[in-house]
Amino acid sequence: SQRFYTRMQRAQRSGMAQTSVSAGGRRVPRMPWLGGAGPIVWRQCTNAVRNGRSLVLMMILLGVAVGVPAMRGAAQHKNTLLLSVGMFAWLTILLSMMVRFDFRSDIEQMDWLKVLPIPPVSLALGQLAVPVLLCTAMQTLLAALAAYFMRFPEIVPFAIAFGLPTNLMLFGVENTMFLLMPTRTAAFSPGDFQIFGRQLLFMLVKGFLVGIAWLIALALGASVSILLSGNTIAGAAAAWIVLMGFAAATVPCVAWAFRRHDVSLDTPA
């Protein structure tokens, strides 16, 4: 009973269900300093290894349950391809809400993070690295399934190349908004409409900003491709550079929001 109560308390503080209290013998190897980002990445990796088993399993089941039927339908009926792309976009935004190995799970440790001798940009990169890589790995798995059903292996490198900046943007915007409007998301209060409305607002803002970035990247990529007589590789490279520029710009935004966060005033009760 005491162990179960401890897990409930930790989940209510961090907003993420805990699958274990002890380390259980699982260790993450030490990482280089990397300007201060390495220890933060190591800490979040340790958190993911200890407490992320059920989350990763749920991500895989959700992706397979939703993605496989859509991909099979797209392989059989070409007019459903647009629907599959939209479904993948929705899954990507949903994953950015579920994977919380970043500032959202560290609301109780903000005072410790503030006193660390680490530049805010490096700390922001360390906090964003683990969820971005986890979501990119999940997208790569779904892309491999899509390549199998659609007989289109080029989807896999495309998913890796464009999924990474997209995920960085999503988590950058999510963490910036969280640091500006922090709250404790209790894992055991599914009927809280205030939390539901907050998550819906965050989802709309993230979708809007990432959609605008994608539209600009696609427009510039198409322009480059047309100017180079239909060179799709150059167009895709230009679109990727623009998208990565937008993604990199979210990291200073997270660092600014972290510097602005006042533990004495902004920590939710």
C-alpha positions as CSV (number, residue, x, y, z in Angstrom):
1,S,0.0,0.0,0.0
2,Q,2.8,2.4,0.8
3,R,4.6,1.7,-2.5
4,F,1.3,2.2,-4.4
5,Y,0.7,5.5,-2.5
6,T,4.2,6.7,-3.3
7,R,3.7,6.0,-7.0
8,M,0.4,7.9,-7.0
9,Q,2.0,10.9,-5.3
10,R,4.9,10.9,-7.8
11,A,2.5,10.6,-10.7
12,Q,0.3,13.5,-9.4
13,R,3.4,15.7,-9.0
14,S,4.9,15.0,-12.4
15,G,1.8,14.2,-14.4
16,M,3.3,10.8,-15.6
17,A,2.4,7.4,-14.3
18,Q,5.4,5.6,-12.6
19,T,5.9,2.0,-13.4
20,S,8.5,1.4,-10.8
21,V,10.0,3.1,-7.7
22,S,13.4,1.6,-7.6
23,A,16.0,1.4,-10.4
24,G,15.5,-2.3,-10.8
25,G,19.1,-2.9,-12.0
26,R,18.6,-0.9,-15.2
27,R,21.4,1.7,-15.7
28,V,22.1,4.2,-18.4
29,P,25.7,4.7,-19.3
30,R,27.3,8.0,-18.5
31,M,27.3,10.6,-21.3
32,P,29.8,13.3,-22.2
33,W,29.3,16.8,-20.8
34,L,28.2,18.3,-24.2
35,G,28.1,21.8,-22.8
36,G,26.0,20.7,-19.9
37,A,23.3,19.0,-22.0
38,G,24.8,15.5,-21.4
39,P,23.9,15.1,-17.7
40,I,20.3,16.3,-18.4
41,V,20.0,13.8,-21.3
42,W,21.3,11.1,-19.0
43,R,18.8,11.9,-16.3
44,Q,15.9,11.9,-18.6
45,C,17.1,8.7,-20.2
46,T,17.2,7.1,-16.8
47,N,13.7,8.4,-16.1
48,A,12.5,6.9,-19.4
49,V,14.2,3.5,-18.7
50,R,12.8,3.3,-15.2
51,N,9.3,4.6,-15.7
52,G,8.6,4.5,-19.4
53,R,7.9,0.9,-20.1
54,S,4.1,1.2,-20.1
55,L,4.2,4.4,-22.0
56,V,6.4,3.0,-24.8
57,L,4.2,-0.1,-25.0
58,M,1.1,2.1,-25.2
59,M,2.7,4.2,-28.0
60,I,3.5,1.1,-30.0
61,L,0.0,-0.4,-29.6
62,L,-1.6,2.9,-30.5
63,G,0.6,3.4,-33.5
64,V,0.1,-0.1,-34.8
65,A,-3.7,-0.2,-34.0
66,V,-4.3,3.1,-35.9
67,G,-1.5,3.1,-38.4
68,V,-1.6,-0.4,-39.8
69,P,-5.3,-0.3,-41.0
70,A,-4.7,3.1,-42.5
71,M,-1.6,2.0,-44.3
72,R,-3.3,-1.2,-45.6
73,G,-6.2,1.0,-46.9
74,A,-3.8,3.4,-48.5
75,A,-2.0,0.6,-50.2
76,Q,-5.2,-0.8,-51.6
77,H,-7.0,2.5,-52.4
78,K,-4.7,5.4,-53.4
79,N,-7.3,8.0,-52.6
80,T,-6.9,7.2,-48.9
81,L,-3.3,8.3,-48.8
82,L,-4.2,11.8,-47.8
83,L,-6.2,10.4,-44.9
84,S,-3.2,8.3,-43.8
85,V,-1.0,11.3,-43.8
86,G,-3.5,13.2,-41.7
87,M,-3.7,10.3,-39.3
88,F,0.1,10.2,-38.9
89,A,0.1,14.0,-38.2
90,W,-2.5,13.5,-35.5
91,L,-0.5,10.6,-34.0
92,T,2.6,12.8,-33.9
93,I,0.8,15.6,-32.0
94,L,-0.7,13.1,-29.7
95,L,2.7,11.6,-28.9
96,S,4.1,15.0,-28.0
97,M,1.4,15.2,-25.3
98,M,2.1,11.6,-24.0
99,V,5.9,11.6,-23.9
100,R,6.7,13.8,-20.9
101,F,10.4,13.2,-20.2
102,D,11.2,17.0,-20.2
103,F,10.3,20.0,-18.1
104,R,6.7,18.8,-17.7
105,S,7.9,16.0,-15.4
106,D,10.4,18.2,-13.6
107,I,8.0,20.7,-12.0
108,E,9.1,19.6,-8.6
109,Q,12.8,20.0,-9.5
110,M,12.7,23.5,-10.9
111,D,14.6,25.0,-8.0
112,W,17.4,22.4,-8.5
113,L,17.4,23.0,-12.2
114,K,17.7,26.8,-11.6
115,V,20.9,26.4,-9.6
116,L,22.7,24.1,-12.0
117,P,25.9,25.6,-13.6
118,I,24.5,24.9,-17.0
119,P,23.6,27.5,-19.7
120,P,19.8,27.6,-20.3
121,V,20.1,26.7,-24.0
122,S,22.1,23.6,-23.1
123,L,19.6,22.7,-20.4
124,A,16.8,23.1,-22.9
125,L,18.5,20.9,-25.4
126,G,19.0,18.2,-22.8
127,Q,15.4,18.3,-21.7
128,L,14.1,18.1,-25.3
129,A,16.5,15.4,-26.6
130,V,14.9,12.3,-25.1
131,P,11.2,12.9,-26.1
132,V,12.3,14.0,-29.5
133,L,14.3,10.9,-30.1
134,L,11.6,8.6,-28.7
135,C,8.9,10.1,-31.0
136,T,11.3,9.9,-34.0
137,A,11.9,6.3,-33.3
138,M,8.2,5.6,-33.1
139,Q,7.7,7.4,-36.4
140,T,10.5,5.4,-38.0
141,L,8.7,2.2,-36.9
142,L,5.4,3.4,-38.4
143,A,7.3,4.5,-41.6
144,A,8.8,1.0,-41.9
145,L,5.4,-0.5,-41.6
146,A,4.1,1.9,-44.3
147,A,7.1,1.0,-46.5
148,Y,6.1,-2.6,-46.2
149,F,2.4,-2.2,-47.0
150,M,2.8,0.5,-49.7
151,R,6.0,-0.9,-51.3
152,F,7.6,2.5,-51.0
153,P,10.9,2.2,-49.0
154,E,11.7,5.9,-49.5
155,I,9.2,6.7,-46.7
156,V,11.7,5.6,-44.0
157,P,14.5,8.1,-44.7
158,F,11.9,10.8,-45.3
159,A,10.3,10.1,-41.9
160,I,13.6,10.2,-40.1
161,A,14.8,13.4,-41.9
162,F,11.5,15.4,-41.5
163,G,10.3,13.8,-38.3
164,L,13.3,15.0,-36.3
165,P,12.7,18.8,-36.9
166,T,8.9,18.4,-36.6
167,N,9.3,16.7,-33.2
168,L,11.7,19.3,-32.0
169,M,9.3,22.0,-32.9
170,L,6.4,20.2,-31.2
171,F,8.2,19.6,-28.0
172,G,9.8,23.1,-28.1
173,V,6.5,24.8,-28.4
174,E,5.0,22.4,-25.7
175,N,7.7,23.1,-23.2
176,T,7.7,26.9,-23.9
177,M,4.0,27.0,-23.2
178,F,4.3,24.8,-20.1
179,L,7.1,27.0,-18.6
180,L,5.0,30.1,-19.2
181,M,1.8,28.5,-17.8
182,P,3.0,25.7,-15.5
183,T,0.6,23.2,-13.9
184,R,0.6,19.8,-12.4
185,T,-1.2,17.4,-14.6
186,A,-2.6,14.7,-12.2
187,A,-2.5,11.3,-13.9
188,F,-5.5,10.1,-11.9
189,S,-8.0,12.8,-12.7
190,P,-9.4,12.0,-16.2
191,G,-12.6,14.0,-15.5
192,D,-10.9,17.4,-15.0
193,F,-12.3,19.6,-17.7
194,Q,-9.8,22.4,-17.0
195,I,-6.9,20.0,-17.8
196,F,-8.7,18.8,-20.9
197,G,-9.3,22.4,-22.1
198,R,-5.6,23.3,-21.5
199,Q,-4.4,20.2,-23.4
200,L,-6.8,21.1,-26.3
201,L,-5.5,24.7,-26.4
202,F,-1.9,23.4,-26.4
203,M,-2.7,21.0,-29.2
204,L,-4.3,23.7,-31.3
205,V,-1.4,26.1,-30.8
206,K,1.2,23.4,-31.7
207,G,-0.7,22.3,-34.7
208,F,-1.1,25.8,-36.0
209,L,2.6,26.8,-35.5
210,V,3.9,23.5,-36.9
211,G,1.5,23.7,-39.8
212,I,2.6,27.3,-40.7
213,A,6.3,26.1,-40.6
214,W,5.5,23.2,-42.9
215,L,3.6,25.4,-45.3
216,I,6.5,27.8,-45.6
217,A,9.0,24.9,-45.9
218,L,6.9,23.2,-48.6
219,A,6.5,26.5,-50.5
220,L,10.2,27.3,-50.6
221,G,11.1,23.7,-51.4
222,A,8.6,23.7,-54.3
223,S,10.0,27.0,-55.5
224,V,13.6,25.6,-55.4
225,S,12.5,22.5,-57.3
226,I,10.8,24.5,-60.0
227,L,13.8,26.8,-60.4
228,L,16.1,23.8,-60.8
229,S,14.0,22.2,-63.5
230,G,12.1,19.8,-61.3
231,N,15.0,18.7,-59.1
232,T,13.0,17.1,-56.2
233,I,16.1,16.3,-54.1
234,A,17.2,19.9,-54.1
235,G,13.6,21.0,-53.2
236,A,13.4,18.4,-50.4
237,A,16.8,19.6,-49.1
238,A,15.7,23.2,-49.1
239,A,12.4,22.3,-47.3
240,W,14.4,20.4,-44.7
241,I,16.8,23.3,-44.1
242,V,13.8,25.7,-43.6
243,L,12.1,23.2,-41.3
244,M,15.2,22.6,-39.3
245,G,15.7,26.4,-38.9
246,F,12.2,26.7,-37.4
247,A,12.9,23.8,-35.1
248,A,16.2,25.2,-33.9
249,A,14.5,28.5,-33.2
250,T,12.3,26.8,-30.6
251,V,15.3,25.9,-28.4
252,P,16.1,29.5,-27.5
253,C,12.4,30.0,-26.8
254,V,12.4,27.2,-24.3
255,A,15.6,28.6,-22.7
256,W,14.0,32.1,-22.5
257,A,10.9,30.6,-20.9
258,F,13.1,28.7,-18.4
259,R,15.0,31.9,-17.5
260,R,11.7,33.7,-17.0
261,H,10.2,31.0,-14.8
262,D,10.2,32.1,-11.2
263,V,10.0,29.2,-8.8
264,S,8.6,31.3,-6.0
265,L,5.7,32.6,-8.1
266,D,5.1,30.2,-11.0
267,T,5.2,26.8,-9.2
268,P,1.6,25.5,-9.1
269,A,0.1,24.5,-5.8
